[in-house]
C-alpha cells in the first residue's frame, strides 16, 4: 500500500517572503498565518490551500528547532 504524506513541512526564515516566492513560482495559495506556541517557542505557521499533500511553512525564532 502506498502512503502519501498529508503535509510537507518546511522551515523558513521569513514567512511572507517564502509565501510570495512559492506563490509566484507555483501558484500556491495560503491560509492566513497563525501564531502558535510549541514546546515553549513562539512560531508562525501557514498551510497551502491546494489539495494534499499540503505545504506547511514554519518560521521560528533564533535558537529554536524551527530556525533556519
N, C-alpha and C positions, 0 to 999 in steps of 0.2 A: 504494500500500500504506500502510495506517495503522499508525503505530508508537506504542505506548503505553509510557510510562516504567515501568521496573521499580520505581523508588523515587522518592519526592519528599522531598528533604531540607529541613529547617527548622532554623535556628539558634535556640536558646532560651537565656535567661539562667539559668533554673532547671529542670533536667531533671525532677525529681519533680513540680513544680507543673504544668508543661506536660503531663506524662503524665496527671496526675489530671484536669486540665481537659478534655483530649481524650477521656479515658475516660468522664467524666460526660456530656459533650455528644454524643458519637457512639458510645459503647460500644466504643471501641478497647481491645484487649488488647495487652500489650507483652512483648517478650523482656526478660530481666534486663539492666540497664545494663552496658555494657562499658567499661572504662578502656583507652584506646588512646593511642599516641604517633604523631603525624602531623606531618611536616615540623618536628620539634623541639618540638612543643607537646603537652602532656598534654590530652586531650579525653575526654569521656564521650559514648557513643553508645547509642541504643536504637532498635529497629525494631518496627513493629506486627506482630502475628501474623496478621492477616487477609490474604486473597488480594491479589496485586499489583493495582495498584501499592502498594507498602509505604510507610508513613510512616516517615521517619528523623528523629530529633531529635538534634541535636548541641549539646553545651554545651562552650564553650571558655573559657579564662582571658582576662582583660582584656588587650588588646593583640594577641590572636591573630586570625587571619582568621575564626574561628568565634564571636567575642564579639559579643553584641548590645548 
